[in-house]
């Protein structure tokens, strides 16, 4: 039964245009074509990335953070309170006013003290600045290397300059060794992001990031299976072209280099909008969605691939709106850019905390309030 089901799912007419099929991807005459089993190589590559990341963060990112002066403001820990802790973990981290009144009666603490306890408890769960810096440093390093590796792979390929050539000879296009490694490394990295999602810094767009990672992995994997590799390499290059700028802007923000952060973020915004809202939809998606219809009748694989592309494009528009809002906020006053997706540490007024903790402002161009304004992990792809 399973074999019959598999045959129906992988039928030639579903994934290839009429007259073509899986037999076209059989190795012959010294020419090698992508195979399904090749994708298993991404699992050990992903695990290798996880190990390398731990070493990198300890050996490179942590000393670099110290060199740049990245440090965390000490956080006041909450005193043990079983009743409040139980409510915090099982009910809500943000109790309503009526809940605060009820908890105040249960614990015998003033309402203001209960509010303060929840603020401090929420702050305890927020990732520290050093953790965010290490994560941004790791991603910056990968995206930068991946971008230049992608350029090296594509610089002499005609479809980089005339994208319609990505369909020349489809699907009987031999696989090049450089394409193999570019694909395996990129896909392995995104798989590693899925493995590390539980420990990575979470932001308000966490769900969108998961959708992005899943769509990206599906898109890369599917383009490998049906030999859309020329299109896939172009898509990966476009995504890598802006991500390293975002991660470097975060690093300088965590270090308190305000003007450098603003300058790099402005560059990132320009590159992001140019590549993901112009080049991707009007060049690449046009060449994968509109132009193929002049060559082949539409088929299900065609709709599946371009459906994933539209999912990514919708996410790009969502993030572009956030990016433009951030740029608009800091340009007029030349102030630090504030990530719309960030979770900020909550400060307490002198009234509420007896003068022990005060709201701190930017001083000497450095962030002094202990929270990062540019949060971790923008996308992709993204």
C-alpha positions, 0 to 999 in steps of 0.5 A: 500500500505504501509503495502505491501511495508513494508512486502516486505522490511522486508521479512525474505529471505532478512535479515535472512539465509534460514530457519530463520526469524523474528519469531525466535526473538519472546520472549518465555520461559522467553527468551528475544530477541531484538525488533525494538521498543527498538531502540526508547530508544536511543532518550531520552538517546541521549538527556540525553547525551546532557544535561549531556555534558553541565553540565560536561563541566561546572562543570568538564572540565572547572575547569580541563582546568584551573588547567592544564593551558589551555588558549587562546591567545587573538585574534584581532577582525576585524574592521567592513567592510560591503563590506568585511563581505558580500564577506566573508559570501556569496562568499569565506573566501579565496579570490583570488588575483584578488578578493583582488584587486577588494575588495581593490578598492571597500573599498579604503583599501590597498591590504595588509590591505584587506588580514589582514582583511580576516586572522583575520576574519577567525581566529575569526570563529575558535574554541578556545582552551578551547572549544576544551579541553572541548569537548575532555574531554567529549569524553575521559570520555565517551570512557574510561567508555565505554571501561571498560563497554564493557570489563565487558560485554564481559570478561566472554563471549566465543565469545570474545576468539573464535569469531566463537562462535558469530554464535552459535545458530544464530539467536535464541540467547537470549538477556542479560540485559548487552548487552541491556544497552551496546547497548542502551548507545553506540547508544545513544551516537552516536545519540547525536553526530549527534545532536551536530554536528552543534556546535562541532568543525569542522575539515578538515575530517568533511565529513568523520566524518559524514559518520562514524557516520551514518555508525556506527549508521546504523551498530549498529541499524541493528545488533540489529534488526537481532540479530548480537549482539555478533558481534556488542559488539565486534565491539564496544569494538574494537573501544572504545579501542583506542578512549580514548587515542586520546582524552587524547592526545588532552587534554594534547596537549591543556595544552601544555604538549608536551612530555606527549602528544607525548607519549600518541599519540604514544600509541594511534597510536599503539593501533589504528593500532593494533585494527582497521587494524589487529583485526577488518579486520582479526578477526572480519570481517573475522568472519562476512564475510568469516566464515558465508558462511560455515554455511549459503548461502549468503543473502542480510542482510549478504551483507548489514552488511558487506558492512557497515563494509567495509565502516568503514574499509575504513575510518580506513585506511584513518585515519591510513594514517594521524596518521602515517604521524603525528607520522613520523613528530614528532618522529625524532625531538621529537617535538609536533605532528601536526594533519593533519586535523587541522585548524590552526590560521593564524599568521601575520608577523611583516611587515604586522601587524606593529609589533603588532602580531608576529609568536610565537614559542614553548616556554618552552615546551608549545604551544604559538601560540593559535592554537591546533595541535591535533584537536577535535574528531577522530572516530570511529567508530568509 
